[in-house]
Each structure stands twice: as C-alpha cells, then as structure tokens.
Amino acid sequence: MAEKVFIDGNEAVARGAIQTGCKHFFGYPITPQSEIAEYMSRELPQIGGAFVQSECEGASIYMLYGGALAGAKVMTSTSSPGFSLMQEGISYISAAQAPCVIVNVMRMGPGIGTGGQQGQTDYRQVTKGGGHGAYRCIVLAPSSPQETFDLVQRAFYLADKYRIAAIVLTDFIIGRMAEPVELRTLEFGPLPEKEWALKGKGGKGGRCDHPAGAPRFPGDLSKGIITFYMHLLDKYQRIAESEVRYDTYLADDATLLVAAYGSSARMARSAVNMARAEGINAGLFRPITLWPFPEEPLRQAALAAGKVLVVEDSPGEFVEDVRFAVQGRVPVHLLGLWGRHNERGGGIIYPERILEEIEKLT
Amino acid sequence: MKEKAIAKEKVCGRPRLRNLMPGITCPGCHYGIIIRLLCEVIDEMGIEDNIIGLAGVGCSYAWPMTFDIDFGSCPHGRAPAMATAIKRIHPESVVFTVQGDGDLGAIGLGCFMNALLRGEKLTTIFLNNAGYGMTGGQMAPTTLPGMRTTTTPYGRDPKTTGYPLHAAELVATMKSVAYSARCTVHTPANYQRAKRATKMAFKKQIDGIGYGFVEFLSACPSVWGLSPVESLQFIEEKMLAEFPLGEFKNVDSID
C-alpha cells in the first residue's frame, strides 16, 4: 500500500497533480485555495518544473493555455471570482482543444460573496461553460481529500485523452478539511502523443504547427465552423458515453433518493444514515462527473425510489440537471442554502437539517 | 515582331521561411516588410529549429500561418502570458510575441508589463501603426494628438483621451529589460537598422540576459486615409516627431 498522509483537500490537489506528472503550475492567490500555489511554489522547483505566480487569474489561464500548447501537463487553481476571470481563456482553450487541468475551490455567492467561505454557487457556470462560444469541459466533483487526490490524476488523464479542459470542482469544505490520504499512483493506460505541441520545428523533423489556425489541428476552426463543431460534438458524445462516474449509497431499496455532490453529499450521507436508524429507507445518489452528467443512472435510481430530495449549498443550480434527468416523472424537492444553520458566511447545511427534510417528505 | 533577348538574373525573392501564403494586409501596409525582415533575421541567426512565435489579435492574426516556424495564435493582449509558459517549459527555445498597439498598449498592457516585471527572457515585436487596423480605424493608445480616427472624429484630444504611449521608452525603464529600440522600415537604410535591432533583441534572450523589445513604426494607409507613398511621408514628418527612433536600452548584464 502506498504511503498515507493526513492532508487537506487543497494539498491533495497539489500532490495529486505532481503524482501524475504535472511539473508546471500557474496561479494567483485567492482564498480558500492559496495553499495549492504555496505547495507548488515549494515543490515544483525541486523537480525541475516551473511555478509562476501570475498577476491575475486572467493571466494564469493564458499561461495554462501556453503551457498546454507547449505539450506539458499543466494546471492552475483558483476560487470562484478567479474562475470568472478565467472564462475567456477557457473558451480559447476549448477552441484550440488544448489539454489542461483547472481547479475551482468554490466559495459562496456572486461578487465578493461571503469573502471566501463555504458555498456551491458555481455549479451552473462550471458545468455549462461561462465563456463564449458553446463548448464543454469535463467537470469532476470530489467529496473528500482522497477523492480529490484521485480525481486530479484522472482529470489529467481525461484532458490528454480527449484534448479538452478538465475542471476539478471542490469547495471550501473539501479544500480545507484534512483526512488520511493514500498517495497512490493511478494508472489509466496509454495516451496519444502530443505531436502538435509547440516546441520549435527542429524537434519535430522540420514540421511546424500553428495551433488554433492551421490544418493539423483536428477539427480546427479554419476548416469551417460546421466541421469544427461536428468534431467537438463527436468528441463530447464519446466522453458522455464512456466517462460518466457516480456513486450510490443505500440507493437500491430507497424510497427517497437524496441527490447531492461534493461537500453536500458528505452531509447527505450522514443524514441518510440517521434516517435509516429511524427506519426511513433513504438512499444517496452522488454524481462524480458533473459533466458528463449521470443522467440515465440518476433517472433509474429516482424512478425506483419514487421521490428525490436535492441538497446543495446554493439557491438551486444542480437541481436543474436533476429535474432534467428525472423529466418530471417523480417529484424533485430542493433543500438549498436556506437550510444553513445560520445566515453568516460560516453557515452550513448540517445533516440534522437534511434529516428534517427527509422526515417531512416520508 | 521579334522579342529582344533579355538576360534574366534573380535579384530578389521570397525569404526561405516565408510560407507560400498571400499577404492579407492592405496595399501599402508595412507588415509584409516586417514579416520579410523577421524571416531573414531568423534565417540568418540560424534559430528556425527552436524558435516559437506567438501573434496577437488584429492585423497580425495571420502571421502564424505566414512563417515556416512553430507559431501560435493568441487572444487579444495575452501573448506575453502564453509566451511565459512556453519559455518556462522549453527554456532552450527562442520565444517571441508579435503584438499591435491595441494588443500590447491597451487590452494587454498589464499582461505585457507583468512579463517584464517577472523578468521573463522573451522578445517582443511591437507594431505601432497609430490605430486599430482590423476593426476599421479606431483610436489606439499610440494615435497621435489631433489625429482623426473613427472614434476620434474631431481629432484625438489629449484633454479627454490622453497622450500616445511611448512603449520603447517605457520598456527601457524596466530593470529586467536588456534591449529596447524603436525602428521603422520606411526606407532601405532604416530597414537595415531595424534588422540589426531585431537580431539584438533575439540575441539578448538567447544569451539569457533579459527581455528584448523592438517597436516598429508601421504605415497603415487605410486607417491614415493616405496613399502608400503619402504614408511614408507621414511617418517621416508626423510619426518620427512623436516617436523618435533609436536604442533606448542595450545592456549586456543585469545585476
């Protein structure tokens, strides 16, 4: 068994990236994820990599884009306001189909929000794409430091496999809570060569590349917009068919299915245990990939249970995807951020509050 | 009627690194001349195998496909950030950006200045034609006072729109910069001077000394509303009065 360490989700991001071969990181400080950049600034120079502290997230994302075009495994991390600043870059990265990993450790609210405390209010922006031009990014949502460590590795693999931006979506709770993490290296199989990378034509037998404007990029925009989008749609379809991941807990005989992701799923899992102790057959459905969304498995689980309770620390965004999956065939209730135990930034939707809601519905 | 026999000798041709792609710029634009200059410089310095270019948005958007070297396209103003990552990942390569006055001086000024602040070892070719070409002749940070553009229809009034950006002078004040010069290509002699300056700006990067910067004053007959020949005169009389030519910094070491 690999070494086990007691670390938080932010450190798990950094360690997971290095574990899978990422040597270059670009970032800008923002609460609650600055520890990722701090860790990288300490470790990457030791392994011959580059850590660059950018002047803003708008620059981080273009360093990431440049690094991806250079053919390296590259990552940036940020939190909600910084993620907003990155949207233009993510659009360009998606147009060039440049493989890279972006981590968003969410915080609450629009604007300055609660100033860096817990929240899950970026769901729509992250899963639907906040930049211009109709594109998709893979979105992975861990609910523990161990899963963060593992999914960051998977994110690099998926990014390179499909030439796409992969986003790891955590939040204040996942980022700042510490648990034992097994430092295991995940093996995913072979990846395509990055023969298109910018590194000087001398290293490529004299062949030069002009990314985002030249024929060698499959589905390049210069070939025509229909060709470009058909290429993307085909790729998105392949991802949707083979990369959906989700987790269920006591869902088989559930008469009420709680649907939640990330930190809310941890609270929901405790609430399910408490409900079971009271004789209520509650179960949990937890999407791990937010895009591609586990639409069909969720629909089946929801139909079997007959009733769904969505829990999310937001006014209600994830619930839209759940409702879309269920297609009105069973009732879908929402416990949103009004379930927090207090009005201030440190408010949390505790399992007891979720249990109350479960009791009301059964 | 018999044709006279003429002895033909090739005296000029397409530079070796210039791809067979038609120029996309307007008649009289100096971009084509600067492209030739860069092709010659890269060829003569023997760096084509490990050079990587990055062009911004605007009239330089088609430059990547024009060169037979690795050459990426960048969003508006962000070439220095992308170049930073590429140079850090491939430190043995020679990385340069090509940026217009809107790209470098307006939307990308922060990005550019921060690359200088970080002490990147890059080279920037700055194309100053005193206006926005691609979008149809609006005011740029380098537009001359009094100059009419589509967004300064009464002439650029410094009281409300400020004064032109003097990039080469500004860059020279930055500690991490090894070379900064302003050139033109509006006469053959100036072309040769600009070529020497460009080589120097690459050499400073290759020698690991610091940032190399060359500003080109470039004719834009379409925005200026002048003929190509009148544009040469405009550079001589108006542009040079505002933007003096010369080397503003040239150092061989930075402590």
Boltz contact constraints between the chains, C-beta under 6 A:
constraints:
  - contact:
      token1: [A, 24]
      token2: [B, 89]
      max_distance: 6.0
  - contact:
      token1: [A, 50]
      token2: [B, 88]
      max_distance: 6.0
  - contact:
      token1: [A, 55]
      token2: [B, 114]
      max_distance: 6.0
  - contact:
      token1: [A, 59]
      token2: [B, 81]
      max_distance: 6.0
  - contact:
      token1: [A, 59]
      token2: [B, 111]
      max_distance: 6.0
  - contact:
      token1: [A, 62]
      token2: [B, 78]
      max_distance: 6.0
  - contact:
      token1: [A, 62]
      token2: [B, 81]
      max_distance: 6.0
  - contact:
      token1: [A, 62]
      token2: [B, 82]
      max_distance: 6.0
  - contact:
      token1: [A, 63]
      token2: [B, 81]
      max_distance: 6.0
  - contact:
      token1: [A, 63]
      token2: [B, 84]
      max_distance: 6.0
  - contact:
      token1: [A, 63]
      token2: [B, 85]
      max_distance: 6.0
  - contact:
      token1: [A, 65]
      token2: [B, 82]
      max_distance: 6.0
  - contact:
      token1: [A, 66]
      token2: [B, 82]
      max_distance: 6.0
  - contact:
      token1: [A, 66]
      token2: [B, 85]
      max_distance: 6.0
  - contact:
      token1: [A, 66]
      token2: [B, 86]
      max_distance: 6.0
  - contact:
      token1: [A, 67]
      token2: [B, 85]
      max_distance: 6.0
  - contact:
      token1: [A, 67]
      token2: [B, 89]
      max_distance: 6.0
  - contact:
      token1: [A, 69]
      token2: [B, 72]
      max_distance: 6.0
  - contact:
      token1: [A, 70]
      token2: [B, 86]
      max_distance: 6.0
  - contact:
      token1: [A, 70]
      token2: [B, 89]
      max_distance: 6.0
  - contact:
      token1: [A, 70]
      token2: [B, 90]
      max_distance: 6.0
  - contact:
      token1: [A, 72]
      token2: [B, 89]
      max_distance: 6.0
  - contact:
      token1: [A, 92]
      token2: [B, 75]
      max_distance: 6.0
  - contact:
      token1: [A, 198]
      token2: [B, 52]
      max_distance: 6.0
  - contact:
      token1: [A, 198]
      token2: [B, 70]
      max_distance: 6.0
  - contact:
      token1: [A, 198]
      token2: [B, 72]
      max_distance: 6.0
  - contact:
      token1: [A, 199]
      token2: [B, 90]
      max_distance: 6.0
  - contact:
      token1: [A, 200]
      token2: [B, 49]
      max_distance: 6.0
  - contact:
      token1: [A, 200]
      token2: [B, 50]
      max_distance: 6.0
  - contact:
      token1: [A, 200]
      token2: [B, 52]
      max_distance: 6.0
  - contact:
      token1: [A, 200]
      token2: [B, 70]
      max_distance: 6.0
  - contact:
      token1: [A, 200]
      token2: [B, 93]
      max_distance: 6.0
  - contact:
      token1: [A, 201]
      token2: [B, 70]
      max_distance: 6.0
  - contact:
      token1: [A, 202]
      token2: [B, 49]
      max_distance: 6.0
  - contact:
      token1: [A, 202]
      token2: [B, 50]
      max_distance: 6.0
  - contact:
      token1: [A, 208]
      token2: [B, 68]
      max_distance: 6.0
  - contact:
      token1: [A, 208]
      token2: [B, 69]
      max_distance: 6.0
  - contact:
      token1: [A, 208]
      token2: [B, 70]
      max_distance: 6.0
  - contact:
      token1: [A, 209]
      token2: [B, 70]
      max_distance: 6.0
  - contact:
      token1: [A, 210]
      token2: [B, 64]
      max_distance: 6.0
  - contact:
      token1: [A, 210]
      token2: [B, 65]
      max_distance: 6.0
  - contact:
      token1: [A, 210]
      token2: [B, 71]
      max_distance: 6.0
  - contact:
      token1: [A, 211]
      token2: [B, 72]
      max_distance: 6.0
  - contact:
      token1: [A, 212]
      token2: [B, 73]
      max_distance: 6.0
  - contact:
      token1: [A, 213]
      token2: [B, 64]
      max_distance: 6.0
  - contact:
      token1: [A, 213]
      token2: [B, 73]
      max_distance: 6.0
